[in-house]
């Protein structure tokens, strides 16, 4: 266990992007800026993503919207040159061979960046997601207090869901870091790629990257079951084999955390079960009803004051009523239980957003665009523009044309 006097080794600081920074961050971007300087400037500007695309200017995603940061359209040769000069030679060779590549790039003293490089019709594109340098606490991320209880189980399945880019990785990291601080157990993470690097505290932590430390997520999950784990973290449940293994691991005495790209809790449970063949689903419904502990869904929404993004959460806590609905194949009715389950710590995403609208944190229009039930926010719909009256038809006879 680490204590306050523990000194982090140099290789750990380098891996996490901590320590001293050798590359200065520019005060403003210029056409001669290197890729490292662009990434550092993006972190200073609190951007979430950086885009270098052939035929387009340098763009950042700020508060959920794209913003041009450097005028002038990039050529394919310019993007290729920046990538070739910056990323490891082996990564660039792999990108040229396969046409697409995802990995984490680290700037010492400047943090970690999840990069996706793709070759397209006109040249090369790069999208870089800025990985938070610090793991936020429950209070800082605004997660409902009931979510804390989901970290205390000895076994079961906890899912973090939401559309791509909604902050699932950060929420999952908050959950795992809390476990890391509170439980002297063995945590194994299976990630593609490894984004957040954890410092072991009470827990022993083993982090494995797909394609770097193991051939596939399924291989890693099978191996994890033989490594004396207490808690298994799967960065994304994206195919049937992974879902099968995760549900089995939860049933056999492990606490499993994972993420799914679904919009709300009801859809998450339905998608989980529908991943299996129809003849398997009755058995799977019973397995999920017994092993699922809760689902956290979220959306990131621009703040009304323009000061960044705020997360709205939906929380499903598996009670006897929820378990009964799952077993009987009525998971689409879960929203009704969530709506009336406030005393159990449940909250609907739409109710969470409406609360923030009423408090002036987000706009009704932004909530409407993300609502599960748009009728709740119908009052914030932009009125349709008045339709101009049609011009009178020209007479076809009796009066000459003008």
C-alpha positions, 0 to 999 in steps of 0.5 A, a space after each residue: 500500500 502506498 503512503 504519503 511519503 511514497 515516491 513514484 518511480 520515474 518509469 511510472 511518471 513517464 507512463 502516466 504522462 506526469 513528471 517534468 515536461 520538456 516540450 513547452 506549451 505554445 501561447 497560441 498555435 501557428 502553422 509551424 506547430 508540432 503535433 506535441 505542441 497542438 496536443 499540449 495547447 489542447 490540454 491547456 484549452 480544456 479541449 476533449 478531442 483534437 482532430 487533424 483531417 486531410 482537407 480540413 483545418 486543425 479543430 478541437 472539440 470544446 464543450 461538445 462542439 467543434 472549433 477551428 483552432 488554426 486556419 488553413 486546410 491540411 493536406 494529406 502530406 502535412 498530416 502524414 508528416 506530423 504523425 511520422 515525426 511524432 509517434 513511435 516508428 513502429 506505430 506509424 509502420 503499423 498504421 501504414 500497413 493496416 490503414 487504421 490504428 488505435 493506441 495511447 500516446 504519452 507526452 512526458 509531463 503532458 499527459 496521455 492521449 488516445 489516438 486513432 489514425 485512419 487512412 481515407 480517400 484523400 489522405 490521413 486523419 487523426 483523432 486524439 482524445 485527451 485522457 484526464 490526468 487526475 481521477 475525479 472523486 464521486 463528488 467532483 464528477 457529480 455521480 449520485 450517492 447511490 452509485 457508491 453502493 455498487 462498489 461494495 458488492 463482493 460479486 455481481 455485474 455493474 455496467 456503465 453505459 452511454 453513447 460514445 464520447 459521453 465520459 464512460 471511461 472517466 466514470 468507470 475510473 472513479 468507481 475503480 479508484 474508489 475500490 482501489 482506495 477502500 479494498 485490499 483485493 486484486 483488480 484486473 483490468 482488460 482494456 483496449 487500449 489502457 487509458 487511465 493508469 492506476 497507482 495501487 493503493 490498498 488494492 493490487 492492480 493488474 492492467 492488460 492492454 488488448 494487442 499489447 499484453 494479450 491477443 484478444 479480450 476473450 483470451 484476457 478474460 479467460 486468463 483473468 479467471 485463473 489469476 486469483 482476481 476479486 474484481 475484473 474490469 472490462 473496458 467495453 462489452 462489445 461482442 457476444 463472447 465478452 458478454 458471455 464471459 463477463 456474466 459467467 465471471 459475475 456468477 462465479 463469485 467475482 465483481 465485474 465492471 464493464 461498459 456498453 454503448 447504449 442510451 439508457 438502463 432499459 436498453 442496456 439490459 435488453 441489449 445484454 440479453 438480446 446478444 444471445 440466441 433466442 433459445 438461450 435467452 430464458 436462461 440468460 435472463 435468469 443469470 442477468 437477474 441474479 448477477 446484475 447489481 446496477 446500471 449507470 447511464 450518462 450523457 454529457 451536456 454543455 453547461 448553460 454558462 459555457 463553462 464546460 460540460 456536465 454529466 446527467 446520470 440515470 441509475 438502475 439499482 437491481 431490487 426484487 422488482 427489477 429482478 422480476 421484470 428481467 426474469 419475465 422478459 419485461 426489461 422494457 418496463 424498467 423505466 417505470 420502476 426507475 421512475 418510482 424507485 427514488 427511495 432505492 437510489 434510482 433516477 431516470 436520465 430525463 428526470 436528472 436533465 430536467 432537474 438541471 434545466 430547472 436549476 439553470 445548469 443546462 438549457 432545455 434545448 440541449 436536454 431535448 436533443 438528448 432526451 429518452 422521452 422528448 415529450 417531457 421537454 416539448 416546451 423547449 422545442 424551437 417553434 417552427 418558422 411561419 410558413 409563407 402563404 402560397 402565391 395565388 395560382 395564375 388563371 388559365 383562361 379569361 385573363 392574359 398573362 402579365 
